Amino acid sequence: MRRLVFAAALLAVASAGIYTLVSASFAHQAKTLTFAERFAPALELMEKR
């Protein structure tokens, strides 16, 4: 029973650590785009029609 509790706690800590690492990685790469930068491909397609 102790082994099961230890395994569950270890899994929870590992999951939280991986989630934090991935979130920090995405936050570091994220850049706020302007409206024109975000929708430029769609605006170009709309202009061609």
C-alpha positions in Angstrom: 0.0 0.0 0.0 2.9 2.4 0.8 4.4 1.6 -2.6 1.2 2.6 -4.3 0.9 5.9 -2.4 4.6 6.6 -3.1 4.1 5.9 -6.8 1.0 8.1 -7.1 2.9 11.0 -5.3 5.9 10.6 -7.6 3.7 10.6 -10.6 1.9 13.7 -9.5 5.2 15.6 -8.8 6.6 14.5 -12.2 3.4 15.6 -14.0 3.5 19.0 -12.4 7.2 19.4 -13.2 6.7 18.5 -16.8 3.7 20.8 -17.1 5.7 23.7 -15.6 8.6 23.0 -18.0 6.4 22.9 -21.1 4.4 26.0 -20.0 7.6 28.0 -19.4 9.0 26.9 -22.8 5.9 28.1 -24.6 5.7 31.3 -22.6 9.3 32.1 -23.5 8.6 31.5 -27.3 5.3 33.4 -27.3 5.3 36.8 -28.9 2.4 39.2 -29.0 1.5 39.8 -32.6 -0.3 42.8 -34.0 -3.6 42.5 -35.8 -1.9 42.8 -39.2 0.7 40.2 -38.4 -1.8 37.7 -37.1 -4.3 38.1 -39.9 -2.1 39.0 -42.9 -2.5 35.7 -44.7 -6.3 35.9 -44.4 -6.3 39.6 -45.5 -4.3 38.8 -48.6 -6.7 36.1 -49.6 -9.7 38.4 -49.1 -8.0 41.1 -51.2 -7.5 38.7 -54.1 -11.2 37.9 -54.3 
